[in-house]
Amino acid sequence: MRHLLDTRSLSRDDALRILDVAEDMADTQSREVKKLPALRGRTVVNLFFEDSTRTRISFEAAAKRLSADVINFSAKGSSVSKGESLQDTAQTLQAMGADAVVIRHGASGAPRTLATSGWISAGVVNAGDGTHEHPTQALLDAFTIRKRTFGDASRGRDLAGLRVAIVGDILHSRVARSNVWLLHTLGAEVTLVAPPTLVPQDVSHWPATVTFDLDEAIAGDPHALMMLRIQLERMNAAYFPTEREYSRRWGLDARRLAALSADSMVMHPGPMNRGLEISAEAADSARSTVLDQVANGVSVRMAALYLLLAGSGPDAAQNVTEEDPR
């Protein structure tokens, strides 16, 4: 794997390989000594042009647990805020000897530009670009669904036959886009639920069905209900009358939580707007996977970095668990 830029172009075999290596990474995290020497001597740069807490810390933890050296680069307070271009920044990182660059950028396509420009020889991981994609979030979501559904029998399994409803601000959500493509590749049936104003103009080519009625989607007995954050910071128009009206029609409240089947899981990529798209009762319920998603994110990002920088052989997954844990 040279880069991880999106899920749309990720094959089923490659997706399963990442998920299976993530299973092995998760196993190592139950040891007393969690650190692996797999990326010792490698340098991973977290290049964040947008604010982030969860994703940046998750990638930092993943790289450090693989013994990589980590450089955190924030656009605020850097030369970028003085007008430095992406090309100049990339060439600076190349001169520093970066082996992998994890990039979050407000412009859709920026990670692909970095990966294909020739400015840098490092592997590139997309940590979210504009409203385009967020592949590692979709991978950790798929990992969480698979783990909750199949438990210890997860390895090698796809999500065929499972139903996933993605609810909320589809229009602005790179998480939704990445999940639609990955879940479809893994065999799941995907339903998008949102106000008409928060559905992209043309989703006819997306492998998903669309409904505007959350109660109808819940009646379809989804295995996973993924609530998306309402991205108020990206909205420059009135996409719904009021927050109260949105919560009433598309929020996961106590009544809708009770209507879910006993084995349905409730997901959220975070950060949550409690009381808007999800109630505190739903977020803190036993069926909520929110904290599982955070923990699984480290394992999935460890797998992505490992495969990007060290796992080129056919036995990469097996080699993880055979690494000397000291």
C-alpha positions in Angstrom: 0.0 0.0 0.0 1.6 3.2 -1.2 -1.0 5.8 0.0 -4.4 5.8 1.7 -6.4 8.6 0.1 -10.0 7.4 -0.1 -12.2 4.4 0.3 -13.9 4.6 -3.1 -10.8 3.1 -4.8 -10.1 0.6 -1.9 -10.6 -3.0 -3.0 -12.4 -5.5 -0.8 -9.2 -7.4 -0.3 -7.2 -4.3 0.7 -10.0 -3.2 3.1 -10.1 -6.6 4.7 -6.3 -6.7 5.0 -6.3 -3.4 6.9 -9.1 -4.6 9.2 -7.4 -7.9 9.9 -4.1 -6.2 10.7 -6.0 -3.8 12.9 -7.3 -6.9 14.8 -3.7 -8.0 15.4 -2.8 -4.4 16.5 -5.8 -4.4 18.9 -4.5 -7.7 20.4 -1.1 -6.1 21.1 -2.8 -3.3 22.9 -4.0 -5.7 25.6 -0.4 -6.4 26.5 1.4 -4.8 29.5 3.9 -3.3 27.1 1.8 -1.8 24.2 4.7 -0.6 22.1 5.9 -2.4 19.0 9.3 -1.8 17.3 7.8 -2.1 13.8 8.4 1.5 12.6 11.5 2.3 14.7 13.6 4.8 12.8 10.7 6.0 10.7 9.3 9.6 10.9 5.6 10.3 10.7 4.4 13.9 10.2 0.9 14.9 11.3 0.2 17.8 8.9 -3.1 19.4 10.0 -4.4 22.5 8.2 -7.8 22.1 10.0 -8.4 21.9 13.8 -8.7 18.4 15.1 -8.3 16.7 18.5 -9.5 13.1 18.1 -8.0 12.3 14.8 -4.6 14.0 15.4 -4.2 12.4 18.8 -5.3 9.0 17.5 -2.7 9.1 14.7 0.0 10.3 17.1 -0.8 7.5 19.5 -0.8 5.0 16.6 2.6 6.1 15.3 4.2 6.2 18.8 2.9 2.7 19.6 4.7 1.5 16.5 7.9 3.3 17.8 7.9 5.9 15.0 9.2 9.4 15.5 6.3 11.9 15.3 6.3 15.5 14.2 3.0 17.4 14.8 2.6 20.3 12.3 -0.3 22.7 12.8 -1.0 25.4 10.2 -1.9 27.9 12.8 1.2 29.7 14.0 3.3 28.2 11.2 4.6 29.5 7.9 1.3 28.5 6.3 -0.4 31.3 8.2 2.1 33.6 6.6 1.2 32.4 3.1 3.4 29.4 2.5 2.0 27.0 -0.1 1.3 23.3 0.2 4.2 22.7 -2.2 6.7 24.6 -0.1 5.5 22.8 3.1 5.8 19.4 1.4 9.3 20.2 0.1 10.3 21.2 3.6 9.0 17.9 5.0 10.9 16.0 2.2 14.1 17.7 3.2 13.4 16.6 6.9 13.2 13.0 5.7 9.5 12.3 6.5 8.5 8.7 5.7 4.8 9.2 6.0 2.6 12.3 6.1 -0.9 12.3 7.7 -2.7 15.3 6.2 -6.0 17.0 7.1 -6.9 19.8 4.8 -9.9 22.0 4.1 -9.6 21.6 0.4 -11.0 18.4 -1.2 -8.3 16.7 -3.1 -5.3 18.2 -1.2 -4.0 14.7 0.0 -4.2 13.4 -3.6 -2.3 16.4 -4.8 0.4 15.9 -2.2 0.6 12.2 -3.1 0.8 12.6 -6.8 2.7 15.9 -7.2 6.2 14.6 -6.9 6.9 17.1 -4.2 7.5 14.4 -1.6 8.3 10.7 -1.7 6.6 9.9 1.6 3.5 7.8 1.9 0.4 9.9 2.3 -2.6 9.2 4.6 -5.8 11.3 4.2 -7.0 12.3 7.6 -9.9 14.3 6.1 -10.1 16.6 3.1 -12.8 19.2 2.8 -16.2 17.5 2.3 -14.5 14.7 0.2 -13.4 11.7 2.3 -12.0 10.5 5.7 -10.9 6.9 5.0 -9.5 5.9 8.3 -12.8 7.0 10.1 -14.8 4.7 7.7 -12.3 1.9 8.4 -12.6 2.2 12.1 -16.4 2.4 11.8 -16.4 -0.8 9.7 -14.0 -2.4 12.3 -16.3 -1.5 15.1 -19.4 -2.9 13.3 -17.6 -6.1 12.5 -16.2 -6.5 16.0 -19.6 -5.8 17.7 -21.4 -8.2 15.3 -18.9 -11.1 15.1 -16.7 -10.7 18.1 -13.7 -13.0 18.1 -14.8 -14.5 14.8 -14.3 -11.2 13.0 -11.1 -11.9 11.1 -11.5 -12.4 7.4 -15.2 -11.5 7.5 -16.9 -8.8 5.5 -20.2 -7.0 6.3 -22.4 -8.8 3.8 -26.1 -8.8 4.8 -25.7 -6.1 7.5 -27.8 -2.9 7.3 -26.4 0.4 8.2 -28.3 3.7 8.3 -26.2 6.9 8.2 -28.2 9.9 9.6 -27.8 13.6 9.4 -25.7 16.1 7.6 -24.8 14.0 4.5 -24.1 17.1 2.4 -21.1 18.3 4.3 -19.9 14.9 5.7 -16.7 13.3 4.4 -17.3 10.6 7.0 -20.6 9.7 5.2 -19.0 9.6 1.8 -16.1 7.3 3.0 -18.5 5.1 4.8 -20.9 4.7 1.9 -18.2 3.4 -0.4 -16.4 1.2 2.1 -19.5 -0.3 3.6 -20.8 -1.1 0.1 -17.4 -2.7 -0.8 -17.7 -4.8 2.3 -21.2 -6.0 1.3 -23.4 -3.9 3.7 -26.7 -2.3 2.6 -26.5 1.5 3.3 -29.4 3.9 3.8 -28.9 7.6 4.0 -31.3 9.6 6.2 -31.4 13.4 6.2 -33.5 16.4 5.5 -33.8 17.0 1.7 -31.6 20.1 2.1 -28.8 18.0 3.6 -28.6 15.4 0.9 -26.1 16.1 -1.9 -27.7 17.2 -5.2 -26.9 14.0 -7.1 -26.5 10.8 -5.2 -27.8 8.5 -7.9 -24.4 7.0 -8.4 -23.9 6.4 -4.7 -24.4 2.7 -3.7 -27.1 3.7 -1.1 -30.8 4.3 -0.8 -32.1 7.6 0.5 -35.0 8.4 2.8 -36.0 11.6 4.6 -37.8 9.7 7.4 -35.7 8.5 10.4 -38.6 6.5 11.9 -38.9 4.7 8.6 -35.2 3.9 8.6 -35.4 2.6 12.2 -38.4 0.4 11.2 -36.1 -1.2 8.7 -34.2 -2.8 11.6 -30.7 -1.5 10.9 -27.8 -3.3 12.5 -26.0 0.0 13.0 -27.4 3.5 13.2 -24.7 6.1 12.5 -25.5 9.6 13.7 -23.5 12.4 12.1 -22.6 15.6 13.7 -24.5 18.7 12.4 -21.6 20.7 11.0 -22.8 24.2 11.9 -19.4 25.7 11.1 -19.7 24.6 7.4 -23.3 25.9 7.0 -23.8 29.3 5.4 -27.5 28.8 4.7 -30.7 27.8 6.5 -30.7 24.0 5.9 -33.4 23.4 8.4 -35.8 25.8 10.3 -34.4 25.5 13.8 -32.2 23.2 15.8 -35.3 22.1 17.9 -37.1 21.1 14.7 -34.1 19.2 13.4 -33.8 17.3 16.7 -37.5 16.5 16.7 -37.4 15.0 13.2 -33.9 13.6 12.7 -32.4 13.3 16.2 -31.9 10.1 18.1 -34.0 10.7 21.2 -35.2 8.3 23.9 -38.3 7.2 22.0 -36.3 6.3 18.9 -33.6 4.6 20.9 -36.3 2.4 22.5 -37.7 1.6 19.0 -34.3 0.1 17.9 -34.0 -3.7 18.0 -32.0 -5.1 20.9 -28.9 -5.9 18.9 -28.8 -2.6 17.0 -25.7 -0.4 17.7 -25.6 3.4 17.9 -22.5 5.1 16.3 -21.2 8.6 16.2 -17.8 9.8 14.7 -17.6 12.6 17.3 -17.5 15.3 18.5 -21.2 15.0 19.4 -23.8 17.8 19.6 -25.7 16.3 22.5 -29.4 17.2 22.4 -29.2 18.0 18.7 -28.5 14.9 16.6 -28.2 12.5 19.5 -29.6 12.5 23.1 -27.4 12.0 26.1 -29.4 8.8 26.8 -28.5 7.4 23.4 -24.9 8.5 23.5 -24.3 6.9 26.9 -26.4 3.8 26.4 -25.0 0.2 26.4 -25.6 0.0 22.7 -23.5 3.1 22.0 -20.1 2.3 20.3 -18.7 5.9 20.6 -15.9 5.0 23.0 -15.2 1.7 21.1 -14.8 3.8 18.0 -12.2 6.0 19.7 -10.2 2.9 20.9 -10.6 1.1 17.6 -9.3 4.2 15.8 -5.9 3.8 17.2 -5.7 0.1 16.2 -6.9 0.9 12.6 -4.5 3.8 12.2 -1.6 1.6 13.5 -2.6 -0.9 10.8 -2.7 1.8 8.1 0.7 3.2 9.1 2.2 -0.3 9.4 1.0 -1.4 6.0 2.1 1.9 4.5 5.6 1.8 5.8 6.5 -1.8 6.7 3.9 -4.3 5.7 4.6 -5.0 2.1 4.8 -8.8 2.3 2.0 -11.3 2.1 2.4 -12.3 5.8 2.2 -8.7 7.1 -0.7 -9.4 9.4 1.0 -12.4 10.9 4.3 -10.5 11.4 2.6 -7.9 13.6 1.9 -10.4 16.3 5.4 -11.9 16.0 7.2 -8.6 16.6 9.3 -8.5 19.7 7.1 -6.5 22.1 10.0 -5.1 24.1 
